[in-house]
């Protein structure tokens, strides 16, 4: 009867086949957000694409590094799915999901948030907050 091995201290780590431990790829998550000035398909498309592109560029990611992306939008954004914007710039083969953000009194209006799951050896990830969403995370450097 086969036995399950005990989890190793590096559980969740994907090795690249090289001996250099600095090249260990791990599953990580990136956060980001942006806002639109109005609920129009054109603005949701433009701002969502800018956010996704900025997350990829600032973190030196390749398309193959991206595991999945979860988008949320506030109740006042309903002109289009943010995932549709991501598909339009080549992310159709990446699992994408849209959900409704909680309607909390005083929260940022017209806001689109993203949670991007990636596989990377990079330990210094850069979360990206654009437009009016910069106020959500004033603790992060530009």
N, C-alpha and C positions, 0 to 999 in steps of 0.2 A: 504494500500500500504506500503510495507516494506521500511524502510529508511536505508541508509548506515551509520554505526557508524563513528564518527570522528576518525581519526588515533590517537592512543595513543602515549605518549612519548616513549614507548618501541616498536613502530612499527618495525617489522623486527626481533624481539627477540622471540625466542622459549623458553618457560619455561620448566623446567624438572619436574614440578609438586611439587617441594620442595619450601619452603618459602625463602630459602637462596638466596638473589639476586646475590651472587657471582657465583651461579651455572647456570646462564642464558646463554643459548647457542645462539650464533649469527652466521649468515652467514658471513664468512670472506674469504679473498682471499690471497693465498700465491704465491709468485713469485720465480722463480729460472731459472737457465740457466747452460748449460755446453757446451763444445766444443768437437769436434772430431779432431783427427790429420789427418784423411783422410776420404773420403766419402766411407766407406765400411759398409755393412749391419752389420757385426760383431761389429764394433765400435759404430754405432748408437744404436744398441741393448744394448750393455754393458753400455755406458755412459748415455743413457736415463733411463735405469733401476736403475743405481746408483743414478741419480738425484731424481727420484720418491721415491725410498727407503729412501734417506736422508731427503727429505721433510717430509715424514711420521714419521720417527724416531725422527728427531729433534723437531718435534712439538707434539709428543706423540699422534698421531692420530690413530684411529681405522679405519678399512676399511669402516665401516658404516658411518663414519664422512664425507667421500668424496662425494661431490655432482657431480662434473664434472671436467674435465681437458682439457684445451686448450693448444696445442703445436704449436709452430711456428718453422720454420727452414729457414736458409738463402738459397739463390739460389744454393749454392754449395753443399748442402746436398740433395741428391735425390735417394740414394740407398735403402731406406726403410722409411715407415711412423713411426715416433716416437710413435704413438698410438699403433702400432703393438707390440713394445717393452713393453709397459705398459700392454697390454692384456696378454702377455706371462708370466707375474708375478702376474696374478690374478685380473686384473682390467677390465676384459671383461664385467662385469655388470655395470660399471661406464660409463656414457656418455663421450666419448673422441672425440676430434676434432683436425685435423691438418690444418694448414694454412701456407702460405708463408710469411716470414718476409719481411719487406720493404727493398729494395736494396739501401741502403744509402751509398754514397761514404765514405770510411774510417771506415765502421762499422766492427765489429768483424766477421771474416770469420768462416766457419764451425761451426756455432752456433745453438744450439737448446734451445729454451726458453719454459717455462711452466707457466701457470696460473692455479692454483688449487683452486677450490671453495670448502670450507669446512664448516661444522657446528661444532662450538666448543665454550666452555666456556672460553678457554684460551685467555687472553688478550695480552700476550707476544708471538707473532708468530715470527718464525725465517725463513727468506727467505734464500735460499741456492743457492750459485753460486760456481760451481766446474770447475776444469781444467782451461783453458784459459779464461773462463767467469768470473773468480774472478775479473778481471780487470774492468768489467762492473760496479761493485758495491763495490769499495774499502772503502766505508763508513760503510759497514756492518761488524760486528765482525765475526770471524771464527766460 
